[in-house]
Amino acid sequence: MKKQLRIFLAGMLVLTPLAATVYVIWWGAGMLDRLGGMLVGDDFDLPTGVGALIILAGVYLVGLLTHWWAFRGLFALIEGVLTRLPGIRTVYESVRDLMQLFGGKAESMGRAVEYRPPGSGLSILGILTNDNPMDRPTDHPDRKVAVYLPYSYMFGGPTIYASPAHVREVDMSVEQVLKVCTTAHTARSAVIRPKAEASD
């Protein structure tokens, strides 16, 4: 019986991530297809998939326009207005920063660090996002740094303000930190070591 159970679990390990990936792709494609149909209007009965192609083509066109100086100037004006509106600014900047993170700009988020809570033997992997969020002199006794601590198996996590003495950089990229934290370090390839050891 145990052997049959192991065989069943092996099948689950193969099929579950594959099925989840296929479902997310199917759901995303369906959402884009419906959105594209809404943009075209009810007068056109679009075949399945055409709406998604319209959205993807539109996104690609905007990407091309970002290389044109006039478009960048116009977009900067629109962004300036959005970032001055209370409430809307929070939504816009949060989504923008999230898209930049998943768009290959993870390193601009900060640096990989290990946070050691005072009076504890614990070490928590995180990302130092701001060296001086309170704008205090570097030699100020109460100077803090901002550290984001990602949760495992979910999106989110607290941002804490810690003493620089309790934080040290590690030899990992920000992308590696996010992956390790998200999967609870189940991958055996990622090794956490201080920056000083990496240069030896």
N, C-alpha and C positions, 0 to 999 in steps of 0.2 A: 504493500500500500504506500509506504514512504517513497519507494522508487517512482511509482506512478505520480505521486504528488510533486516530486522534484521535476519530472518531465513536464507536468502541467505548468509549474511555475516558470520553467525555462521558456515555454511557449509564451507565457504572459510577458516575460521580460523582453521578448522580441516584438510581440504584437502591440503592447500597450503604448510605448513611445511612438511607434510607427502610426498607430491609429490616431493618437493625439495630434501628431504632426499633420496628418492628412485632414483631420477635422478642422484644425486651425486654418489651413490653406483653403479648404472648401468654404468655411465660414467667411474668411476675408474676401475671397473671390465673389461670393454671393453678395456681401455688403457693398463692394465696389460696383458690382453689376447693377444693383438697385439704385445706388447713388448716381451712376451714369445715366440710367433711365430717367431719373428725376430731373437731371440737368437738361436732357434733350426735350422732355415734355411728354405729355400723354398722347399727343398727336402721332407719335411714331411708335410702332410696335417693334421694338428691337429684338432680334434673336438673342437667346441666352449667351452671355459672354461678351457681347458687343459693348454693353455699358461699362464693364470692367476695363475693356481695351481703351475706351474713351478716357476714363479716369487716368489710366497709366500713361497714355499719350499726353494728356494735359500736364501731369506731374513732370514728365520728361521735358516737355516744352518749357515749363517754368525753370527747370534746371538749366536748360540752354540759355534762357534769358538772364540768369544770374551772372553770366560772363559778359553781359552788356552793361557798360557803365551807367547809362541812363536808367536802366531798370533797377540797378543797385541803389542809385540815388533816390528813385521814387519809393522803393521798398524801405529805405532808411527813414524817409519822412513818415510813412505809414506806421513803421515800428515805433518811431518817436511818439506818435499820438497814442498808440496802444499802451505804451509803457508809462504814460502819464495819467491814465484813467484808473481810479481806484477800483479794486476788484478785478477788472479786466486785466490789469497789469499782472496780478498774481497768477491768473490762469495762463496768460500768454507766455510769461517768462518760465513758468514751471514746465509747460509742454515743450517750449523751445529748447530748454536745457536738457530735457529727457530725450528729445529727438537727436540732439547733438551727441549725447552719450552713446546711444545705440547706432549713431551714424558714423562711428569710427573716431570720435573725438573724446574718448574716455580719458585720455591722458590730460586733457585740459581741465578735467574735474578736480585734479589734485595729485597727491602722492600716496603711495601705499605705505601704511604705517602699522605698528603694533602698539596698542594702548594697554598700559598696565595700571589698573585701578590702585590707588594708594592703599596700603595695608592689606593687599590681597595677592595671592600667588597666581591669579588669573592673567592671561594675556588675550586680548581681543583684537582680531584683525579688522582694520578699518581703512578709511581714506581721509587724509588730511586735506580739507577743502579750503581752509583759510588760515594763514600764519598769524594773523592779528585781527580777528573780527571786532575787537573792542577798541582798536586804534590806540594802543598804549605803547610807550617806549619799550624797546627790546630788553632793557635791563629792569623793567618794572617788576616788582615781586609778585604782582597779581596778574601778570600777562597770561592770556589764554590762547589756545589754538582751537579751531573748530575741526572736529573729527566726525565723519559719518560712519556709522556702524551698520552695515547691511544685515538683514535677517536671512535665515536659511529657509529654503523652500517656500519663499514668498517674496513679494516686492515691498520694499520699504525698510525702515530702520530709523533709530533715533540719531540726531546730531547732538553731540555733547561738546562742552567747552572745558578743555582739560589743560593742566599745566604742561608746558613743553617738556618738563623733566620726566613726565610719565608717558611720553610718546617717543618712539624711535622708528626711523625709516627701515623698511625691509626691501630685500632685493626681489621685488615683484612689480609687474605692471598693474595699473588700476583695473584693467580688463581681467587679469588673473585673479585679483582680489574679489571682484564681483562674482566670477565663476566659482571660486573656492567657497565663498560665503553662501552663495545660492544653493550649492550642492552639498553643503555641510562637510566639505573637504573629503568627499568619498573618493575623489580621483587621487591616485597615488603619485602622480607625476609632479604636482606642485609642491615645492619645498620652501618653507618659510625660513629665511635667515637674514640677519642684520646686513645693512649696506656695507658696513666695514668689512665683514667676512667675504662679501662678494668680490672685493677688489684685491683680496689676497691671492 
